[in-house]
Amino acid sequence: MTVEPTRSLEIEVTFEVDADTPLPDWAALEGVVAVDGPEFRDLDALYLDVDSMALGKAGYAVRRRTGGPDEGWHIKGPKDAGGGRLEQHWPLGDDTEPPAGLLQTISSVEPAAGAPGALGPIARIRNERHAYLLHDAAGGVVAEFVDDHVIAEDLPRSLVSRWREWEFELGDAAPVDADERAALLAAAAGIACAAGARPAASDSKLGRALGV
């Protein structure tokens, strides 16, 4: 029986930071009245692709991640016109093989990827995450801010890299209007950069791990 994934739209901005960069004051962000955290999460993700790296070239990322509230199998799609990425999530299960639904989904992107044994590991990313929830006056989550301490392995080249980064991801209580969302992300970027952050040079942890 094929398990249907849960789906969510990920809209975020990412920043590079030094090891000693102080955390931003998110109470200064308009609409935020309370900040909860940190919640500590020990994340360990194995990323997979076909030999030709066709999924990555098409903007997709496939991973199996343990730890955190959304551990399991994930597919992240390419960014849309609004900067969001569709993320599909399947339960972790007891098997180390990708679920059938995941293989069916990626076979529409790269038919060979849906074949048994076609996917292979390309990177392992371990992450000590410190997560904070930013709430509005009604208690809704405007955004999640995470302070990530990353150890990444480029498996084909046996290269290990370490870095620290921040992510600011919109929550369920974020504005629906595209212009208002853009304004919120710009304001968040201003606060993060004022604390010493820099816009991330890579679109994702996977990209940075692989040097792309």
N, C-alpha and C positions, 0 to 999 in steps of 0.2 A: 504494500500500500504506500503510495506516494504522499509524503507529508507536505502540506502547503506551508510556505514560509510566511513569516511576518514581514511587513514592508514599512519602511520609514524613509523620509527625505532628510538627508543630512546637509545642513547649511552651516558652514563654519568658516572661520578664519584661523590661520595658524601662524605662529611666531617662533623665531629662533631667539634663545636667551642664553646668557652666560650662566655658569654654575652658581654664581653669587648674586644674580639679579633678584631684587626684592619683588615680592608679589604685588600686583596692582591693588588699588583700593576700589573694589567694584561697587561700594556704596556710593561712589561719585557718579555712577552711570544713571542717567535719568530713568526713572521708573523702577529702579531696584531699591527695595526697602529692607531687605534682609539677605544675608549670605550664610548658607549652611556649609559646614565642612571644616577641615578636609575629611573625606572618606578615602581610605587607602585601599588600592586595588593592585594586586600582583598579577599582571597580564603576561601571557606567553602565547604568541601567535606563529603558526607555520603558514607561509604563503606558498601557493602552488601556481604553476602555469604549464603549458605544453612546451616542447623543445624549442619551437620557433618564437616563443614569447608572444604569440598572437593575441592572447587575452590582454596582456599589459599594453601592447601597442594599440589596441582598440579602446583603451581606457578602463578596463575592468581589473579588479583585484579579487582573488579568491583566497580565503584563509580559513584555518581552523584555530580558534582561540579559546584558551581556558582562562578562568578568572574573570571577575567582574559580573555585573548583573545581566549582561547580554552574551555570556560565553556560548560558543557554538560555532556553526559553520556560517560564513558570510560571503556574499557577493556584493561588491560595491561597483556600481556602474559609472560610466563617464559623466562628467559634469554637464548639466543642462545650461540653457541660456541664462538662467538666473543664478548660476553658480552652485546649485544643489546636486547631490549625488543620491540616486536611489540605492538604498541598502536593503538586501534581502537576507533573512536570518532563519536558519534551521537549528533545532536542538542539537546539542553535542552528541547525545546517544552513547552507546557502548562501543561503537565501531570506529576505527581510525580511517575507514574508507569514506569518501564523500557520499552524502545522501543522494538517492536517485533523482530527487527533484532538482538538486543543484546541478547535476550532470546534464539533465534535460535542459535546464535554463541556459547553461553556457554553450551547449551544442548549437544553439541558434546563432551564437557569435562565431564559434570555431567548431565545426562538426567533429573534428578529431578530438576535441576536449571532452566530448561526452563518451568516448570509448573507454572501456575498463583499462586501467593502467596508464592512460595517456597523460594524466596530470602528474607532475613531479615537483618536489620541493625546490624553491628558488631562494627563499629567505626565511630566517627565524628572527622575530623581533620580540624581545622581552622588555617589559615596561613597568616601572614602579610609578603608578599614577596616583596623584593627589587630586581628588575631585571636589568641586564646590558647586552648589546650586544657588543661582541668583533668583530671588523671589520678588514678585510684585506685591502690591498692597492687598490683593485678594488671595495671596498664597500661591499663585501660579508660578511655574518655572519659566522665567524669561530666557534663561540660558544656563548651560553648564560650562564651567571653566575648569580645565584640567591642566595641572602642572606635571609634565611627563619627563621621567628620567629613563632614557632609552639605551639598550644594548642591542645592536643589530648585527646579524651575520648574513653576508652575501655568500650563500652556500656554494654556488658554482666556482667562485673565485677564492673561497676560504678567507674572506676579509671580514674583520670585526670593526665596528665603529660605535662610538658612544656620543650622545649629545643630550641636551635638555631642550624641551620645547613646550610652548603653551598652545592650547586649542580653546577657542571660544565658539561654542555650538548653540544655535538657537533652540529654544525649548517650545513646549506646547503653548505657552502664554506669550510668545513673541508676536509681533505684529503680523497680520496676514498680508497687508498691502506691500507690494514689492518695494516701493519708494521708502516706506517707513522701515522696512527690514534693512534696506541698504543704509539708511541713516543710522540705525542702531549698530550695525556692524562697523560703520565708519567711526562712530563714537567709541565703541569698544576698542578699535584699533588705536585710536588716539590715546586712550588711557593706558593701554598695554605699552605702546611705544614711549610714552612719557615715563614709564617705569623702567625703561631700558631695553625693551624688546625690539626686534627687527622683523619685518615681514619674511616669512619662510621662503627660501629660494626654491624649494621643491614642493610639489603639490601634495606629497604624502610621505609617510614614514617609509613605505616600501620603495618609493622613488629615490629617497635619500640613501637608503640602504644599498640600492643597486647602482647608485651614482648617476641617476637620470633625472 
